[in-house]
Amino acid sequence: MDQKYNDLASSREIFWTALREAYIRFRQEQTQSPVSLEALIQAVGNPIDLLSRKGRDLRLWPAENTSKLGSDQRLLWNFVSLIYPARQDRQGKISNFSFIAKESSEAFHKARGDLARFWNAWVPSLKMRYLCKRYKAAREQLILLCWLEIALLQWTQEPGEGKTALFKLALELQKI
């Protein structure tokens, strides 16, 4: 697992660089938001109602939960909803409509997908205690991946509960 995670160093760099650049632009309009994306993630934590869905489709999360969000949570939701907007009647690739800079959007989308699939694949095969200890530094990455996953489903409209293994690790890391 360590080797596979090391192989994703480029994906992590693309992921964070694109998001930080987008967040700087986001803050120009949302001046009350924390100075850095990391500060916002730390203030917000994981999305509410992530795992206790009891079979409810994750695509319904915004309708069920956005009215319950605090101000910082709403800021992060608004940010990730710009990164991955709802499809509505849009045609084409999501990277064409993302708030991520045009020249980075496809690479970002691929990097985000690689990271989300990595965590979702590896988490079930290892003990949670080990993962939390070994990958504590990935806490903000995992939290942000959870928020992005919910936003992305508003575009893809894929049914289901989402990447539950990824969500479980993000929730465990939040406790630390």
N, C-alpha and C positions, 0 to 999 in steps of 0.2 A: 504494500500500500504506500509506504514512504516513497518508493521509487516512482510509482505512478503519480503521486502528488507532486514530486519534484519535476516530473515531466510536464506538469501543468503550470510551471512558473511563467511561461509566456502568456498563457491564458489569464492567469491572475493579474499580470501586469496590464494587459489589454483591458480587462474588466475594470480594474480600479482607475486606470488613467482616464478611460472614457467616462466613467461615472463621476469622477471628481471634476472633470471639465464641464460636464453637463450641470453639475450641482452649482458651480460658479455662476453659470448663466441663469439657473433657477433662482439663486439668491438675489439676482438683480431685481426680480419682481417680488420675491418673497423676503423682504429685508428683515423680517422678524425671525427668520430661521437661523439656527446655530451656524457659527462661522465655518465649520467643516462638516462634510458628510458623515465622517466618523462620529463627531459629537452628536449629530442628529440620531444616528443609529444607536448610540449608547443611551441617549435619553429615551428612545422609543422602545427598543427591544423588539421581540417577535410580534407578529400579528396576533390579535386575539382570535379565539375560536379556531385554532389551527388544526388541532388533532381530535377534539371532542365532537366531531361532526356526525358521528353515528350514521355514516353512510350518505350524508347530505353532500351533494355535488359541490366541489370547491368553486365552481363558476358562480355560485350563488353568494359567495362570501361578501362581495361589495354591498349587495342589496340587504343582506342580513346584518352587516357590521359597521358600515361607514358612519352611521348616525351615532354609534357608540364610541367613536374614536375621540381621544383627547386632541388638543391642538397640535402637539408635536407629531402624534401618530397621523393626524390628518395631513400634515406637511409631508411626511414621508410617503403616505399613500398618494398624494397629489404628484409627488416627484416620480415615483415608479409608474404611475399612470401616464405620465408624459413619455417615459422611456418605452413603455408598452401600452399604447392607448387601446381602448376598446375598438373592435373592428368596425362597428356600425355598418355603413355601406361601402367602406373602403375596399379597393381591389389591389392586389399586388402583395409584395413582401412587407412584413412588418418593419424591416429595416428602412423602408422608404418613408415611414411615418413616425419614426422614433425621434425623441428629443436628443438622442446621441448624435454628435456631429456626423454629417453625411459620409465623410471619408472614413469614419471609424465604425459606422453602425453595423455593417455585416460582420466585421471581425469581432465586435463586442458581442453580438448575438450568438455567434459560434462559441466564443470564450465562455459566456454565461451558461450556455447549454452544456459545454464540456464539464464545467465545474459542478453544475447541478446533477448531471448524470453520474459523475464520479462519486459524489457524496451519497446519492441515493443507492448506488450499487454496492459501495463498501460498508456502509453503516450496518446492514443486517448481518454481515459475516464476522463482526468483531464485537467485543464487549464494550458497552457504553462507557464504562469507567475508564478503560484504556483510551478510547477515542477522545474523551473529555480532557484527559490528562495530556495526551500527545498533541492534540490539535486545538488547544485552548486559544492559540493565537489566531485561529481562523473564525473566531466567534462572530465578528462583524460581517465577515464574508457570508457566513451561513445565515445570519439574520436577514441580510439584504437579499440573498437568494430566495428566501421564503417570501418576502414582499414582492419581489419581481415575478416569482412563480404565479402568485395570485393575479397580478396584473396581466401577465402573458396569457393566462387562460381566458381573459376577456377578449383576446384577439383570436386565439386558436379554437376556442369553444370546445376543447377536449373534455369529455365528461370524466368524472371520477373524483377521488379525494386528493389528487395531486401526489407529489413526491413525499410520501409520509415518512420514509426513512430519513431523508434530509431534514424534515420538520422535527422529528424526534431528537436528533442530535442538536439542532439549533435550540430547542427548548431546554435540553439538558445543560448546554453550555451557558445559557442565560442564568441558570441557578448558581453558577460558580462565581 
